[in-house]
Amino acid sequence: MPIVAQSTETADWVSRFADDVIEESERRAPGKPVVVASGLSPSGPIHLGNLREVMTPHLVADEIRRRGYEVRHLISWDDYDRYRKVPAGVAGIDESWAEHIGKPLTSVPAPKGSPHPNWAEHFKAAMIDSLAELGVEFDGISQTEKYTSGAYRDQILHAMRHREKIDAILAQYRTKPKPADVRKQQQKPVDEAELAAAEGSGAATEDDGSSGSAGYFPYKPYCGNCEKDFTTITAYDDDSTEMTYACSACGFSETVRLSEFNRGKLVWKVDWPMRWAYEGVIFEPSGVDHSSPGSSYQVGGEIVGLFGGKQPIGPMYAFVGITGMAKMSSSRGGVPTPADALKIMEPQILRWLYARRKPNQSFKIAFDQEIQRLYDEWDRLTAKVAGGSALPGDIAAYTRAIGTAAGELPRTPRPLPYRTLASVADITAGHQDQALRILSELDPANPLTSLDEVRPRYDKAEAWINTHVPADQRTIVREEPDTELLKSLDEHARESIRLLLDGLAEHWSLDGLTHLVYGVPKIQAGFSADATPKELPPEIKTAQREFFALLYRLLVSRDTGPRLPTLLLAVGQERVRTLLGA
């Protein structure tokens, strides 16, 4: 099928990139599938910042697919990268893993208790599961398999023959000479580059090769004895491809023919542009750290021509943060992953966060109370889309969030407010029959008959309560009335409780109780319970806050808690009457 740019009516960022990618693909490879790419290093937990590396091309590829074109989204698993350091915060490992530093990630044992054969497969597996839940379709490429099978042999030999040209390109950006023993211990991973950017050191940590007495080489062999890359090439002959290297870690050295040798890899600044040419990549985003002078993206744009290819088009994407946490670096461990996010939010919400912001805009993902406001915003958008009042850009982001070209993602049949579900999960502490009782009373005219109607949203809200709300903030309903507090109340406070109790039965639903608890202070001040804020003096808000605080103290011994209507439904009429001294 001929590829012709066909812009959608909505001027969202995904559509604009899709137009550009389709046009560029027609210029470079007419009639062939459009190729977009991502790269992930399974050096540790693959976090939510890394997910932007995948979601940006996924959304563009999906838009192109929706237009009827064939697209390949490649994810290169950089599992042949060196094991650089022992990441903190990974369960089942300790400093004994330091003995593996310098080996390929696929040669490092998986964390203790893992069912996977090695370190790389352990961390890849969690990401693959998350991408499946998110509806991301991709072709995975193991760089271990590519290198060890000899698939890149011609490209490696080509790079070695042109090593002086590569060295000259890199020399333009080197700010100072690097000792060989420092340079040879450095290697790409994505998270290290992020860390470099955060610390203001540009892309200085990215490896561009090493020089010994035999000169510069863009290739690093893994040692035939200890498997590590603490190696230096001491001799190389272009005609015979005979290569001699020595390992400083174990003292081993050997001479091999590179044309028959499959235990090593091109250094990152050469490896990346080689793959652009090899795969015919049209679109690939990169982190903002790659915008610095001498970064692998900038240098790769010059080196890729040596392999007969062109640099992909693609935006620099900004970092993703977590509410209440510092910028993420997976090498440091303890950072949230897509799997962590998907435990507390539906995949549609996570997709929406990446779809609604341009790649160059940073954003944060909430693991604290902000997640409730995020869901409120999503539900309002859903209502606007259904009612035909949403803006075109919002409709585009919503459409990309709820599904892909293959169809819609599974969704919660009856999406009750997340904050309500979280409150119910908090109060019932895992008792599903109690949760169903409360939720069935929210709307007496259309009662819930099974928790399956509110799944998976209910399960996500329950997981959030159990894993992200501190124990001292959990809601524990009193077993007995607070008689001392009840005795100390003045007549005004007693009257407010009487008005509430008198209206309980008549107003026993979520909407009814909302009207009741807000209405009591209005009635006491001589206004109608239906009076709007514009019709009321400012002191009514103060009276409402004082009334709410009193109810919280009597019910849960705190000044705050879940929304009062939900709390009252959860406690139940009889127990509410008892705790309020009826």
Phi, psi and omega in degrees: 000128180295144182262117179229135181299130178227092184289140175282167182292326182279131183269054179272164187296327181296315180297321181295317177294321179299318176303312183295319183292317179299316180296317180292323179295323178295323179291317187274318187218069183299135177084354181259161177301145175285132183248120172242157188217154172223158174227133180228135177256115179278051180281349180183195178303130180274110194267183185289341172289317176299330182299332179294330175300332180265315187293326181298305177291331178299313183296321178292315179299321181293322177296318179296321179295321178298332180276000173098010181262157177275130184226141170245122173257108181271135167244111176275116175275111181280057184276000174258006171297159176286149171284111192270318181201162178278113182289144177282154172079010178263120183297141173087007177233159176216188185292349177296339178291348179298336179296344181265357181302131181103346179274161171297148181302330180281355176256003179263135179300148176291158175306151183304137179087353181285141176279359187267154189286339181203176184303311184297314182296327179300312184278334174294320187302315181296321180290320180299318178298318180294319180295325176297316180295329180277355179078024181272117178265129183206163172253115181275137179235117176276119178291334173299312181296320181296312183289315185285342177274350182085012182299329183260015187303312181300320181293323178295312180297323178296316179297320180294322178293332182253027184297328179292322177294319178297315181298322180293320177297313181294326183297334179297335187249354179286126181274333177201153180297145176250130174301144183299325184287341173275314185298320186288345179268359183259147179207162181297125119247168183304317186290330178292321177297320177299316181297320178300316180297319182295328183267006175074021182255017178061220182255030187297336183276353182282133185282133177239014177116182182216156180238137173233201181296337181270000179104191184275141175221134180270024187226141179237114174281147168272137185300136179287352180254306184257355179072004183268165184255024176280058189241152175229131175283122183258344177200145177207137178242120183296323184290311182270346188061022178286127185232134174245134177223159177229145181253124180280346181282318184237356179084000182287146172215155178200162175244128183224166170265119182298334178292349180236005189255127184235030184236067179179177182208158172293145177293158193304315184292347175255325180300314184297307178294330175301317181290326176305314181289318183298318184267349183067044185288129179263324187222127174205121177281168177211157182292160183297338178298336182281359178274353181283152179302134179082006179291164183297328179290315181294312180295320180301328178298333177270323184286330185301331179296333178294337179260009178078021182240183178233152178292137177294156168275158181159150183277159165278127182256146182276166183285158178248129180250174178238134179305121177086003181233158178285169178303144190280145170213114187291339178292340179269348177074172175071020180253146183295140179253169174305323178297322177296317180295320183287349173286333186243354178218149179291151182302328179301320182292317180295319176299319182298321181300322180277331183281329189275348180249136174300150182305328182276004177259126176282157176206169181241150177250129188271127170246003180250205183300339181299337180298330178292318178292325177300314179294323176300318180295318179297317181293324176295319178296317178303317179294321179294319179297316180295326182271358178078018183250002181284150177287154183304317180296322178291323178296319180297314180296320179298315181298319179290334181283322188277350181182184180233186178300336181280347181135176181285149174284154176303139182229164178291123183301319182231088188282082175293159182306135182300318182295326177293315179297321179294319179297317180295317178297322179296311186289323185274346174050047174093355179277102187291327178295323177292319179299316180296320179301313182294312183294329179289342180266357181296320182225087184305332181284340180218068188292146174290137181250345180204145177295340178300335179293336182248015177260147008273000184302319180298317181296323179294317180294320178295320178296322178296315178301316186284336186245343185234000176253118182303151183303324182285354177253001177286155184266122177237113181286138181299146176276326182231156178297150175274085187297323180298315180294318180299320180293332185276353185289142175278177185296324180297316180293320179297320180296321180298321179290321178298317179297321178295311182296323180296331183261359185303305186300317183291330186252022187283074171202169183298312180293319182296316180290327175299315178297322184290309186292327176282335185279331184305307180298330178295313181298318180297332181270004176091015179251167175285148177296340180269000183298139180273161180306325180295335182270359188245148175288157183303330184293345177296321179299320178297317180296321178297315179299319180294321178295316179298316181299321178297315180296318178299317181296322181286330184265319186229010176060031177220166180276345180223175179173197177299164178308134187303316179302318179294318179299316180298316178298321182293319182291325181092148186302312186297316182288325176300314180299320180295312184291335178268009171078029180297000000 
